[in-house]
Amino acid sequence: MPVTLCPELSLTILKRLEAATSRLEDMVPNMGDQSATTNGLSSADQDSQAPGGVKQLGAPDAPPSPAPLPPAIDDFDAVINGDVTKFVTMSEHIGGLVAEQSAALLRAFAAQRKFLIITTKSKKPDMPSQIYMEILKELQSNMGAVNDIREANRPSPLFNHLTTVSEGIALLGWITIEPKPCDFITEALDSAQFYGNRVIKDYKEKDRSHVDWAQAFYQIFRSLTAYVKQHYPSGVTWNKDGIDPADALYEVQSGQTPKTSGSSAPGPPPPPPLPNFDNAPPPPPLPPNGTSGSKGGAPSADMGAVFSQISSSGSSVTSHLRKVDPSTQTHKNPSLRASSAVPSAPARSSSQTSTSSSKSPLPGKKPKPESMRTKKPARKDLDGNKWIIENFDAPSEIIDIAASINHSVLISRCTKTTIRINGKANAISLDNCVATSLVIDSLVSSVDVIKSPKFELQVLGVLPTIMLDQVDGAAVILGKQSLGTEVFTSLCTGVNIVLPGQREEDDYVERAVPEQMKHVVRGGALVSEIVEHCG
């Protein structure tokens, strides 16, 4: 059955339909291209919408892609990722201290990479300036860590490995050399090869991986030399139009760009409201004597008031002082006077701690002298191919060692000891010994003596090299077969070399090693001469 609407209702519905049609016609020209919009929002607006569909005001734009690295940095990364990483991997295969030291070497190369990045961004600072030292701080710290591992592990059977890397780490100092940094790297390679060749000689018949390890370390020098010749042939170059060195250091360390005066930083805070003087309180009254009481004026009271306050306080004036426990008083405990050790004080209360916290800290504890240190047991052992002799103190008998051509001898912390090396050994190192005498037959390489006063050495056979470092008082007795020995001294005093006479019946002749040198500039060159004393 059809439904019939009243005329008034039909007219109302018709008007509402006409109004809706008119609104739709007005919206059509403003809709634009539907392919670029969705729900009235562009693709860029949709990206900044919240999960609920509401656009976040002030949403940050997508971060810009990082700027490409300069070619010098890309090539330095190739050196690190290539030869340096290969050497670190081989060191980890050997393990122990060698792996630990190679990790410090890798950190040093990473620190030098940061230094080179700073040079591409910054103007050149003054060499003695504080900011230049701050830029070099991380590199110097890691280079020192490489050397500290060697110094702390001298008795190690891999001491030659540690010394090879410790001597070679100086190659990273090329960044401070002008105008020929490549020559500096070559000199560092020569120092490293002195000990690296010992590693090759000791292990070429036993373990080939150690030989490959030394060769891999040498390859780092060659790669770095080629890199420096290509990018920095006359020394490190800086960006003359760059930013301040301090800003460049901050940017590299934090990965952020420092804010400068020209950046869009937020404005200063609004000024405080003006004071209201309508109901201001009156100024405080002056002191009785009429002075202002400031620090620059005369004292407002005499010392009599101070003494009167002390006298009125009576015994309570010392109530805040710490009481000395009777157990720590030497006049009540005679046993304390007999020993230098004093018992530690009891724990103080929080009020006493806060009172003393403002005082300056105590000086650091000084190391004990050698005479007060705990003596370790004497040791004479053959560890692999290395003899270790240490901690002998005036033994009653001569210490005999039967060495072979592949044996190295390490002598340390011996006092008033005579050591006899029988046979032809490879090398001998003597460190921190006092009044120690050494008698040897022949050696393949050298005798190294470090910080050993009153040292005596007698050579019966052939010895190529003697190296003395910080030796005070030494006598070196050479035989007829060892007259070709080369002696190197550094910071030494009182060194005498005893030579045999020309004939069998002649006495030995003692010759002193010069200590005083004269340095003169002649023709633009520095000439060094031995000081001669006449009369």
C-alpha positions as CSV (number, residue, x, y, z in Angstrom):
1,M,0.0,0.0,0.0
2,P,1.7,3.3,-1.1
3,V,2.5,5.9,1.6
4,T,1.3,9.4,1.0
5,L,3.2,12.3,2.5
6,C,1.7,15.6,3.5
7,P,2.6,18.6,1.4
8,E,4.4,20.4,4.2
9,L,6.7,17.4,4.9
10,S,7.5,17.0,1.2
11,L,8.4,20.6,0.9
12,T,10.8,20.4,3.9
13,I,12.6,17.3,2.5
14,L,13.0,18.9,-0.9
15,K,14.6,22.0,0.6
16,R,17.1,19.9,2.6
17,L,18.1,18.0,-0.5
18,E,18.6,21.2,-2.5
19,A,20.9,22.6,0.3
20,A,23.0,19.4,0.4
21,T,23.3,19.4,-3.4
22,S,24.5,23.0,-3.3
23,R,27.2,22.2,-0.6
24,L,28.5,19.3,-2.7
25,E,28.8,21.5,-5.8
26,D,30.9,24.1,-3.7
27,M,33.3,21.3,-2.5
28,V,34.0,19.8,-6.0
29,P,36.4,22.6,-7.3
30,N,38.5,22.5,-4.1
31,M,39.2,18.7,-4.0
32,G,42.0,18.8,-6.6
33,D,43.8,15.8,-7.8
34,Q,42.7,12.8,-5.7
35,S,45.9,10.9,-6.6
36,A,48.1,13.2,-4.5
37,T,45.7,13.4,-1.5
38,T,44.0,11.0,0.7
39,N,41.2,12.1,3.1
40,G,42.1,15.7,2.2
41,L,45.8,15.3,3.3
42,S,48.9,15.2,1.2
43,S,51.4,12.4,1.5
44,A,53.8,14.8,3.4
45,D,51.0,15.6,5.9
46,Q,50.1,12.0,6.4
47,D,53.7,11.2,7.4
48,S,53.5,13.7,10.2
49,Q,50.2,12.4,11.5
50,A,49.8,10.8,14.9
51,P,48.5,7.3,15.2
52,G,45.1,8.6,15.9
53,G,44.9,10.5,12.7
54,V,45.7,13.9,14.1
55,K,48.6,15.8,12.6
56,Q,51.4,16.6,15.0
57,L,52.2,20.3,14.9
58,G,56.0,21.0,14.5
59,A,56.9,17.4,13.6
60,P,60.6,17.3,12.5
61,D,61.5,16.6,8.9
62,A,63.4,13.5,7.9
63,P,67.1,13.8,8.8
64,P,69.4,14.7,5.9
65,S,71.7,12.1,4.5
66,P,75.3,12.3,5.9
67,A,77.8,14.2,3.8
68,P,80.3,12.0,1.9
69,L,83.7,11.6,3.5
70,P,86.7,13.2,1.9
71,P,88.9,10.9,-0.3
72,A,91.7,11.1,2.3
73,I,89.5,9.6,5.0
74,D,88.1,6.9,2.6
75,D,91.7,5.8,1.8
76,F,92.7,5.8,5.5
77,D,89.6,3.6,6.2
78,A,90.9,1.3,3.5
79,V,94.3,1.0,5.4
80,I,92.5,0.2,8.7
81,N,90.1,-2.3,7.2
82,G,92.8,-3.9,5.2
83,D,96.3,-4.4,6.6
84,V,95.6,-3.2,10.1
85,T,92.6,-5.5,10.6
86,K,94.6,-8.4,9.1
87,F,97.4,-7.8,11.6
88,V,94.9,-7.7,14.5
89,T,93.3,-10.9,13.4
90,M,96.7,-12.7,13.3
91,S,97.5,-11.2,16.7
92,E,94.2,-12.7,18.1
93,H,95.3,-16.1,16.7
94,I,98.5,-15.9,18.8
95,G,96.4,-14.6,21.7
96,G,97.4,-13.4,25.2
97,L,99.3,-10.1,25.5
98,V,99.9,-9.9,21.8
99,A,96.2,-9.8,21.1
100,E,95.7,-7.2,23.9
101,Q,98.4,-5.0,22.5
102,S,97.0,-5.2,18.9
103,A,93.6,-4.1,20.2
104,A,95.3,-1.0,21.6
105,L,97.0,-0.5,18.3
106,L,93.7,-0.6,16.5
107,R,92.3,2.0,18.9
108,A,95.2,4.2,18.2
109,F,94.5,4.1,14.4
110,A,90.9,4.9,15.1
111,A,92.0,7.9,17.2
112,Q,94.2,9.1,14.3
113,R,91.2,8.8,11.9
114,K,89.3,11.2,14.2
115,F,92.3,13.6,14.0
116,L,92.4,13.5,10.2
117,I,88.6,14.2,10.1
118,I,89.1,17.2,12.3
119,T,91.8,18.5,9.9
120,T,89.3,18.5,7.1
121,K,86.8,20.6,9.1
122,S,89.0,23.0,11.1
123,K,91.6,25.7,10.7
124,K,95.1,24.8,11.9
125,P,95.6,25.6,15.6
126,D,98.9,26.6,17.1
127,M,101.1,23.6,17.9
128,P,101.7,24.6,21.6
129,S,98.1,25.5,22.1
130,Q,95.8,23.7,24.6
131,I,93.2,22.8,21.9
132,Y,95.9,21.1,19.8
133,M,97.0,19.0,22.8
134,E,93.3,18.2,23.4
135,I,92.9,17.0,19.8
136,L,96.0,14.7,20.2
137,K,95.0,13.5,23.7
138,E,93.1,10.3,22.6
139,L,95.9,9.3,20.1
140,Q,98.6,9.8,22.7
141,S,96.7,7.8,25.3
142,N,96.3,4.8,23.0
143,M,99.9,4.9,21.9
144,G,101.0,5.0,25.5
145,A,98.8,2.0,26.3
146,V,100.7,0.0,23.6
147,N,104.0,0.8,25.3
148,D,102.7,0.2,28.8
149,I,101.8,-3.4,27.9
150,R,105.4,-4.0,26.9
151,E,106.8,-2.4,30.0
152,A,104.6,-4.3,32.4
153,N,105.4,-7.7,30.9
154,R,109.2,-7.8,30.4
155,P,109.5,-11.4,31.6
156,S,107.0,-12.5,29.0
157,P,108.3,-15.2,26.5
158,L,106.7,-13.0,23.8
159,F,108.7,-9.9,24.9
160,N,110.1,-9.5,21.4
161,H,106.6,-9.4,19.9
162,L,105.5,-6.8,22.4
163,T,108.7,-4.7,21.8
164,T,108.2,-4.9,18.0
165,V,104.8,-3.3,18.2
166,S,105.9,-0.9,21.0
167,E,108.8,0.4,18.9
168,G,106.6,0.5,15.7
169,I,103.7,2.4,17.2
170,A,105.7,5.6,16.8
171,L,104.7,5.6,13.1
172,L,101.5,7.3,14.1
173,G,103.5,10.3,15.0
174,W,103.9,11.2,11.3
175,I,101.0,13.7,11.7
176,T,103.2,16.1,13.6
177,I,106.2,15.9,11.1
178,E,106.9,18.4,8.4
179,P,107.9,18.5,5.6
180,K,108.9,14.8,5.2
181,P,106.5,12.6,7.2
182,C,107.4,9.5,5.0
183,D,111.0,9.5,6.3
184,F,109.7,9.4,9.9
185,I,107.6,6.3,9.1
186,T,110.7,4.6,7.6
187,E,112.7,5.3,10.7
188,A,109.9,3.8,12.9
189,L,110.0,0.7,10.6
190,D,113.7,0.3,11.2
191,S,113.2,0.4,15.0
192,A,110.4,-2.2,14.8
193,Q,112.5,-4.5,12.5
194,F,115.3,-4.7,15.0
195,Y,113.0,-6.7,17.3
196,G,110.7,-8.1,14.6
197,N,113.6,-9.8,12.9
198,R,114.3,-11.6,16.2
199,V,110.8,-12.9,16.1
200,I,111.4,-14.2,12.6
201,K,114.7,-15.8,13.5
202,D,113.2,-17.5,16.6
203,Y,110.1,-18.9,15.0
204,K,111.0,-19.6,11.4
205,E,111.7,-23.2,12.1
206,K,109.0,-23.7,14.9
207,D,105.8,-21.7,14.1
208,R,105.4,-20.0,10.7
209,S,102.4,-18.0,12.0
210,H,104.7,-15.8,14.1
211,V,106.8,-15.1,11.0
212,D,103.7,-14.1,9.0
213,W,102.6,-12.0,12.0
214,A,105.8,-9.9,11.8
215,Q,105.6,-9.5,8.0
216,A,101.9,-8.4,8.4
217,F,103.1,-5.7,10.8
218,Y,105.8,-4.5,8.3
219,Q,103.1,-4.3,5.7
220,I,101.2,-1.7,7.7
221,F,104.2,0.6,7.4
222,R,104.4,0.2,3.7
223,S,100.6,0.9,3.2
224,L,100.7,3.9,5.5
225,T,103.8,5.3,3.6
226,A,101.9,5.0,0.3
227,Y,98.9,6.7,1.8
228,V,100.9,9.6,3.2
229,K,102.7,10.0,-0.2
230,Q,99.4,10.3,-1.9
231,H,97.5,12.6,0.4
232,Y,100.0,14.4,2.7
233,P,103.5,14.3,1.1
234,S,104.6,17.5,2.9
235,G,102.7,17.0,6.2
236,V,99.1,17.2,7.4
237,T,97.0,19.9,5.7
238,W,94.2,21.8,7.5
239,N,91.1,23.5,6.1
240,K,92.1,27.2,6.0
241,D,88.4,28.2,5.5
242,G,87.2,25.7,8.2
243,I,85.6,26.2,11.6
244,D,87.2,26.8,14.9
245,P,89.3,23.8,16.1
246,A,87.3,23.5,19.4
247,D,84.0,23.4,17.4
248,A,85.4,20.7,15.1
249,L,86.6,18.6,18.0
250,Y,83.2,18.8,19.6
251,E,81.5,17.9,16.3
252,V,83.6,14.8,15.8
253,Q,83.4,13.6,19.3
254,S,79.7,14.1,19.8
255,G,78.5,13.7,16.2
256,Q,76.6,17.0,16.5
257,T,77.1,20.4,15.0
258,P,77.9,23.0,17.7
259,K,75.6,26.0,17.9
260,T,77.2,29.3,16.7
261,S,76.1,32.9,17.0
262,G,74.6,32.7,13.5
263,S,72.4,29.7,14.1
264,S,68.7,29.9,14.8
265,A,69.0,29.5,18.6
266,P,66.0,30.4,20.8
267,G,65.8,34.0,21.9
268,P,66.7,35.2,25.4
269,P,64.1,34.9,28.1
270,P,61.9,37.9,28.8
271,P,63.2,40.5,31.2
272,P,62.0,40.4,34.8
273,P,59.2,42.7,35.8
274,L,60.0,46.2,37.0
275,P,60.3,46.5,40.8
276,N,57.6,48.3,42.7
277,F,58.9,50.9,45.1
278,D,55.6,52.0,46.5
279,N,55.7,49.7,49.5
280,A,59.5,49.1,49.7
281,P,60.8,48.4,53.3
282,P,63.2,50.9,54.8
283,P,67.0,50.2,54.4
284,P,68.7,48.4,57.4
285,P,70.3,50.6,60.0
286,L,74.0,51.3,60.0
287,P,76.4,49.7,62.5
288,P,76.8,51.7,65.8
289,N,80.2,53.1,64.7
290,G,78.7,54.5,61.5
291,T,80.7,52.3,59.0
292,S,79.1,50.4,56.2
293,G,80.5,47.0,57.3
294,S,81.8,46.1,53.9
295,K,85.0,44.1,53.3
296,G,86.9,47.1,52.0
297,G,86.2,49.2,55.1
298,A,87.6,49.1,58.6
299,P,86.6,46.3,61.0
300,S,83.4,47.0,62.7
301,A,84.5,45.6,66.1
302,D,87.8,45.2,67.9
303,M,89.4,41.9,68.8
304,G,88.2,42.3,72.4
305,A,84.8,41.1,71.4
306,V,86.3,37.9,70.0
307,F,88.2,37.1,73.2
308,S,85.2,37.8,75.3
309,Q,83.2,35.3,73.2
310,I,85.8,32.7,73.7
311,S,86.0,33.2,77.4
312,S,82.2,33.1,77.8
313,S,82.1,29.8,75.9
314,G,84.3,28.1,78.4
315,S,85.1,24.4,77.7
316,S,82.4,24.1,75.0
317,V,84.7,26.0,72.5
318,T,86.5,22.7,71.8
319,S,83.4,20.5,71.7
320,H,83.5,20.2,67.9
321,L,87.1,18.9,67.8
322,R,87.7,15.2,67.1
323,K,88.8,13.2,70.2
324,V,91.9,11.0,69.8
325,D,91.3,7.4,70.7
326,P,93.6,6.2,73.5
327,S,94.6,3.2,71.4
328,T,96.3,5.5,68.9
329,Q,98.2,7.6,71.5
330,T,101.9,6.8,71.5
331,H,102.5,8.1,75.1
332,K,100.0,5.6,76.4
333,N,101.1,2.7,74.1
334,P,104.8,2.0,74.1
335,S,104.4,-0.7,71.5
336,L,103.4,2.0,68.9
337,R,106.7,3.8,69.4
338,A,108.6,0.7,68.4
339,S,106.9,0.4,65.0
340,S,106.3,2.9,62.3
341,A,102.8,1.7,61.6
342,V,99.9,3.6,63.2
343,P,96.5,2.0,63.5
344,S,93.8,3.4,61.3
345,A,91.5,5.9,62.9
346,P,87.9,4.8,63.7
347,A,85.1,5.7,61.4
348,R,84.1,9.3,61.8
349,S,80.5,10.6,62.1
350,S,78.7,12.3,59.2
351,S,79.2,15.7,60.9
352,Q,83.0,15.2,61.2
353,T,83.1,14.0,57.6
354,S,81.3,17.1,56.3
355,T,83.7,19.3,58.3
356,S,86.8,17.8,56.8
357,S,85.5,17.5,53.3
358,S,86.4,21.1,52.5
359,K,90.1,20.4,53.2
360,S,92.5,19.7,50.4
361,P,93.0,16.0,49.5
362,L,96.0,14.1,50.9
363,P,99.0,13.6,48.6
364,G,99.2,10.4,46.6
365,K,101.0,7.4,48.2
366,K,104.6,7.2,47.0
367,P,105.9,3.8,45.9
368,K,108.0,1.9,48.3
369,P,111.8,1.9,47.8
370,E,113.4,-1.2,46.5
371,S,114.8,-2.1,49.9
372,M,111.3,-2.2,51.5
373,R,109.6,-4.3,48.9
374,T,108.7,-7.9,49.4
375,K,111.4,-10.1,48.0
376,K,110.3,-12.7,45.5
377,P,112.0,-16.1,45.4
378,A,115.0,-16.5,43.0
379,R,114.2,-18.1,39.7
380,K,116.2,-19.8,37.0
381,D,114.0,-21.5,34.4
382,L,114.0,-22.3,30.8
383,D,110.6,-21.3,29.3
384,G,110.5,-22.5,25.8
385,N,113.6,-20.9,24.1
386,K,114.1,-18.2,26.8
387,W,116.1,-18.5,30.0
388,I,114.6,-16.4,32.8
389,I,117.0,-15.5,35.7
390,E,115.6,-13.1,38.3
391,N,115.6,-12.1,42.0
392,F,119.0,-13.5,43.0
393,D,120.6,-11.6,45.9
394,A,124.2,-12.3,46.5
395,P,124.2,-16.1,45.8
396,S,127.1,-18.1,47.2
397,E,127.8,-19.8,43.8
398,I,128.1,-18.7,40.2
399,I,124.9,-19.2,38.2
400,D,125.7,-21.4,35.2
401,I,123.6,-21.5,32.1
402,A,124.1,-24.0,29.2
403,A,122.7,-22.0,26.2
404,S,122.2,-22.9,22.6
405,I,122.0,-20.8,19.5
406,N,118.2,-20.4,19.6
407,H,118.2,-19.5,23.4
408,S,117.6,-15.9,24.6
409,V,118.5,-15.0,28.2
410,L,116.5,-12.5,30.3
411,I,118.1,-11.3,33.6
412,S,116.2,-9.0,35.9
413,R,116.4,-7.7,39.5
414,C,119.6,-9.5,40.5
415,T,122.0,-8.1,43.1
416,K,125.7,-9.0,43.5
417,T,125.3,-11.9,41.2
418,T,127.8,-13.5,38.8
419,I,126.3,-15.3,35.8
420,R,128.2,-17.6,33.4
421,I,126.6,-18.2,29.9
422,N,128.2,-21.3,28.4
423,G,127.9,-21.9,24.6
424,K,126.7,-19.6,21.9
425,A,123.3,-18.0,22.7
426,N,121.1,-15.8,20.6
427,A,120.7,-12.6,22.8
428,I,120.9,-11.4,26.4
429,S,118.8,-8.7,28.1
430,L,119.8,-7.4,31.6
431,D,117.4,-5.1,33.4
432,N,117.3,-3.4,36.8
433,C,120.3,-5.3,38.2
434,V,122.9,-4.0,40.7
435,A,126.5,-5.1,40.8
436,T,126.0,-8.0,38.4
437,S,128.8,-9.6,36.5
438,L,128.2,-11.5,33.2
439,V,130.7,-13.8,31.5
440,I,129.7,-15.1,28.0
441,D,131.3,-17.1,25.3
442,S,129.6,-15.8,22.1
443,L,126.3,-14.3,20.9
444,V,124.4,-14.1,17.7
445,S,123.0,-10.6,18.2
446,S,123.6,-8.4,21.2
447,V,123.7,-7.7,24.9
448,D,121.1,-5.1,26.1
449,V,121.7,-3.6,29.5
450,I,119.1,-1.2,31.0
451,K,119.2,0.6,34.4
452,S,121.9,-1.6,35.9
453,P,124.6,0.2,37.8
454,K,128.0,-1.3,38.6
455,F,127.7,-3.7,35.7
456,E,130.6,-5.9,34.4
457,L,130.8,-7.9,31.2
458,Q,133.5,-10.2,29.9
459,V,133.4,-11.5,26.4
460,L,135.5,-14.6,25.6
461,G,134.3,-15.2,22.0
462,V,132.5,-13.0,19.4
463,L,129.9,-10.4,20.3
464,P,128.4,-8.1,17.5
465,T,126.7,-5.4,19.6
466,I,126.5,-4.1,23.2
467,M,123.8,-1.6,24.0
468,L,123.9,0.3,27.4
469,D,121.0,2.4,28.5
470,Q,121.0,4.4,31.8
471,V,124.0,2.5,33.2
472,D,126.1,4.2,35.9
473,G,129.4,2.5,36.2
474,A,130.3,-0.4,33.8
475,A,133.3,-2.3,32.8
476,V,133.3,-4.2,29.4
477,I,136.3,-6.6,29.0
478,L,136.8,-7.6,25.4
479,G,138.9,-10.5,24.0
480,K,140.9,-10.6,20.8
481,Q,138.0,-12.2,19.0
482,S,135.6,-9.5,20.0
483,L,137.6,-6.4,19.0
484,G,135.0,-5.7,16.3
485,T,132.2,-5.3,18.8
486,E,130.0,-2.1,18.5
487,V,129.1,-0.4,21.7
488,F,126.1,2.0,21.9
489,T,125.5,4.1,25.0
490,S,122.6,6.3,26.1
491,L,122.5,8.3,29.3
492,C,125.5,6.4,30.7
493,T,128.3,7.5,33.0
494,G,131.5,5.8,34.1
495,V,131.7,3.3,31.3
496,N,135.1,1.8,30.7
497,I,136.1,-0.7,27.9
498,V,139.1,-2.9,28.7
499,L,141.1,-4.0,25.6
500,P,143.8,-6.8,25.4
501,G,147.4,-5.8,24.7
502,Q,148.9,-6.2,21.3
503,R,151.1,-9.1,22.5
504,E,150.3,-12.0,24.8
505,E,152.6,-10.7,27.5
506,D,151.1,-7.2,27.5
507,D,148.7,-6.1,30.1
508,Y,145.1,-5.1,29.4
509,V,144.4,-1.5,28.6
510,E,141.5,0.4,30.0
511,R,139.7,3.1,27.8
512,A,137.0,5.4,29.1
513,V,133.8,6.1,27.0
514,P,133.4,9.9,26.6
515,E,130.6,11.5,28.5
516,Q,131.1,15.2,27.6
517,M,130.3,16.4,24.1
518,K,130.7,19.8,22.4
519,H,128.2,20.8,19.8
520,V,129.0,23.5,17.3
521,V,127.2,24.9,14.2
522,R,129.5,25.0,11.2
523,G,128.3,25.8,7.7
524,G,124.7,25.4,8.7
525,A,125.2,21.9,10.1
526,L,125.5,20.8,13.8
527,V,128.8,19.2,14.5
528,S,129.4,17.2,17.7
529,E,132.9,16.6,19.1
530,I,134.3,15.0,22.2
531,V,135.5,17.4,24.8
532,E,139.3,16.9,25.4
533,H,141.0,17.8,28.6
534,C,144.7,18.8,28.5
535,G,147.1,19.1,31.3
